[in-house]
Amino acid sequence: MQGKTIVPGIAVLFALAACSNTTPPPAGAPQPTHNAAVNADKPAVQQETQQSFHAELTIQNEGLGLLALENTGKDPVTIQGWPALQFLAADDSPLKVPTQNVDIPGAGPSITLRPGTNAFAGIKWETGDKGSTDTFVATTLKLIPPHGTSTTVVDVIGTDGKKVGYPEFDVTSVKVGTLQPSTQGVLVF
């Protein structure tokens, strides 16, 4: 691993995908679906101290995950675009995973998240051979919300609906879709 660091969450996704069944989860598998986001014309909250988020990446199948970003603060927060992913190796060093922001399912609208509500994005990654110098082995995934500066550790949820204790992502590249007010279309890569 030539000192390459990628967003830690992607590493977890790859590890989960490698250890999990490659068939899609059963129709009843838990997925974050709570959606109380409201589109608004208000400007984004400028004070970073007022922003607080929780993030989960729910593995859908090998190489595909649903990201849910929840406003855990006390005030509404307006976001738009893509979260910035950060992958970390087991020693917490950053990995430079090639990451591409894509307009899936389309352009990212301005979304005002009230406390307790979520925005969603799809994340697709290419899995690599752990022994290859082109593969990044990440054990932690973090994100920075659009227009934010603070990082949030992303919890990885397996296809069984349970939090993964020690995720590992063996990835070569990642695509990140736009944040959306609902899950509709975010996984169409």
C-alpha positions as CSV (number, residue, x, y, z in Angstrom):
1,M,0.0,0.0,0.0
2,Q,2.2,2.9,-1.1
3,G,1.0,5.4,1.6
4,K,-2.3,5.8,-0.3
5,T,-5.2,6.8,1.8
6,I,-8.9,6.8,1.0
7,V,-12.0,7.8,2.9
8,P,-12.2,5.2,5.7
9,G,-15.9,4.4,5.0
10,I,-15.2,3.1,1.6
11,A,-12.7,0.6,3.0
12,V,-15.4,-0.7,5.3
13,L,-17.8,-1.1,2.5
14,F,-15.3,-3.1,0.5
15,A,-14.5,-5.3,3.4
16,L,-18.2,-5.9,4.1
17,A,-18.8,-6.6,0.4
18,A,-15.9,-9.1,0.4
19,C,-17.2,-10.9,3.4
20,S,-20.9,-10.7,2.5
21,N,-23.2,-12.4,0.1
22,T,-23.1,-10.7,-3.3
23,T,-26.8,-11.0,-3.7
24,P,-29.0,-8.0,-2.9
25,P,-30.4,-7.9,0.7
26,P,-33.8,-9.4,1.2
27,A,-36.8,-7.1,0.6
28,G,-37.3,-6.7,4.3
29,A,-33.6,-5.8,5.1
30,P,-33.4,-2.5,7.2
31,Q,-32.4,0.6,5.3
32,P,-32.4,4.2,6.4
33,T,-35.6,5.6,5.0
34,H,-36.6,8.3,7.4
35,N,-37.0,11.4,5.2
36,A,-38.2,14.6,6.7
37,A,-36.0,16.9,4.7
38,V,-37.5,20.1,3.4
39,N,-36.2,22.0,0.4
40,A,-35.7,25.6,1.3
41,D,-34.3,28.9,0.0
42,K,-32.6,29.8,3.2
43,P,-28.8,30.1,3.2
44,A,-26.7,27.4,4.8
45,V,-26.0,27.7,8.5
46,Q,-22.6,29.4,8.7
47,Q,-21.5,28.6,12.3
48,E,-19.8,25.2,12.3
49,T,-20.5,24.8,16.0
50,Q,-24.2,24.6,15.2
51,Q,-23.7,21.7,12.8
52,S,-23.8,18.1,14.0
53,F,-24.2,15.1,11.9
54,H,-24.4,11.3,12.1
55,A,-23.7,9.2,9.0
56,E,-24.4,5.6,8.1
57,L,-23.4,3.7,5.0
58,T,-25.7,0.7,4.5
59,I,-24.2,-1.9,2.3
60,Q,-26.7,-2.9,-0.5
61,N,-24.5,-5.5,-2.3
62,E,-20.9,-5.8,-3.4
63,G,-19.6,-2.4,-4.3
64,L,-22.7,-0.4,-3.6
65,G,-23.9,1.5,-0.5
66,L,-26.6,3.9,0.6
67,L,-25.3,6.8,2.6
68,A,-27.6,8.5,5.1
69,L,-26.6,11.9,6.6
70,E,-28.6,12.9,9.6
71,N,-28.8,16.3,11.2
72,T,-28.2,15.6,14.9
73,G,-27.9,19.3,15.8
74,K,-30.5,21.6,17.3
75,D,-31.0,23.9,14.3
76,P,-31.9,23.3,10.6
77,V,-28.9,23.0,8.3
78,T,-28.9,23.6,4.5
79,I,-26.7,21.4,2.4
80,Q,-26.2,20.9,-1.4
81,G,-23.9,18.7,-3.4
82,W,-21.7,15.9,-2.4
83,P,-20.1,14.8,0.9
84,A,-16.3,14.7,0.9
85,L,-15.2,11.2,1.8
86,Q,-12.0,10.4,3.6
87,F,-10.6,6.9,3.8
88,L,-8.2,5.9,6.5
89,A,-5.9,3.0,6.8
90,A,-5.6,0.8,9.9
91,D,-3.0,3.2,11.3
92,D,-5.4,6.1,10.7
93,S,-3.2,7.5,7.9
94,P,-5.2,9.1,5.1
95,L,-5.5,7.2,1.8
96,K,-5.7,8.9,-1.6
97,V,-8.5,6.8,-3.1
98,P,-9.5,8.1,-6.5
99,T,-12.9,9.5,-5.9
100,Q,-15.3,11.0,-8.5
101,N,-18.4,13.1,-7.7
102,V,-21.2,12.2,-10.1
103,D,-24.7,13.6,-10.8
104,I,-26.6,10.5,-9.7
105,P,-29.5,10.6,-9.7
106,G,-29.2,14.2,-10.9
107,A,-28.0,17.6,-9.7
108,G,-28.0,18.0,-6.0
109,P,-30.9,20.2,-4.8
110,S,-30.6,22.6,-1.9
111,I,-31.8,20.6,1.1
112,T,-32.7,22.0,4.5
113,L,-32.4,19.3,7.1
114,R,-34.4,19.8,10.2
115,P,-33.0,18.2,13.4
116,G,-33.5,14.4,13.2
117,T,-33.9,14.3,9.4
118,N,-31.7,12.8,6.7
119,A,-30.3,13.4,3.2
120,F,-29.2,10.4,1.1
121,A,-26.5,9.6,-1.5
122,G,-25.4,6.5,-3.3
123,I,-21.7,5.4,-3.1
124,K,-20.3,2.9,-5.6
125,W,-16.8,1.5,-5.4
126,E,-14.6,-0.9,-7.3
127,T,-13.2,-3.7,-5.2
128,G,-9.5,-4.6,-5.7
129,D,-7.1,-7.3,-4.7
130,K,-5.8,-6.5,-1.2
131,G,-2.2,-7.5,-2.3
132,S,-2.2,-5.1,-5.3
133,T,-0.4,-1.8,-5.1
134,D,-3.4,-0.3,-6.9
135,T,-5.8,-1.3,-4.1
136,F,-6.4,0.9,-1.0
137,V,-7.2,-1.0,2.2
138,A,-9.4,1.3,4.4
139,T,-10.7,0.5,7.8
140,T,-12.3,3.8,8.6
141,L,-14.6,6.0,6.5
142,K,-15.2,9.7,7.4
143,L,-17.1,12.4,5.6
144,I,-17.3,16.2,5.6
145,P,-20.8,17.5,4.7
146,P,-21.0,19.9,1.8
147,H,-19.8,23.4,2.9
148,G,-18.7,22.0,6.2
149,T,-15.3,21.6,7.8
150,S,-15.8,19.0,10.6
151,T,-15.4,15.3,9.9
152,T,-17.9,12.7,10.9
153,V,-17.1,9.0,11.2
154,V,-19.4,6.9,9.0
155,D,-21.0,3.9,10.7
156,V,-21.1,0.9,8.3
157,I,-24.2,-1.2,8.3
158,G,-23.9,-4.7,6.8
159,T,-26.5,-6.4,4.6
160,D,-27.8,-8.1,7.8
161,G,-28.8,-4.6,9.1
162,K,-26.2,-4.7,11.9
163,K,-23.4,-2.3,12.5
164,V,-20.0,-3.6,11.3
165,G,-17.5,-3.6,14.2
166,Y,-14.4,-3.5,12.1
167,P,-15.1,-2.7,8.5
168,E,-12.5,-3.1,5.8
169,F,-12.7,-1.7,2.3
170,D,-10.4,-3.0,-0.4
171,V,-11.0,-0.4,-3.1
172,T,-9.4,0.9,-6.2
173,S,-11.8,3.8,-6.9
174,V,-15.1,5.4,-5.6
175,K,-18.0,7.3,-7.1
176,V,-20.2,9.5,-4.9
177,G,-23.7,10.5,-5.9
178,T,-25.3,13.8,-5.0
179,L,-27.1,14.2,-1.7
180,Q,-30.9,14.0,-2.2
181,P,-33.9,14.5,0.1
182,S,-35.1,10.9,-0.4
183,T,-33.6,7.5,-1.4
184,Q,-35.3,7.4,-4.7
185,G,-32.8,6.9,-7.5
186,V,-29.7,7.4,-5.5
187,L,-28.4,3.8,-6.1
188,V,-28.8,3.9,-9.9
189,F,-25.2,3.8,-11.0
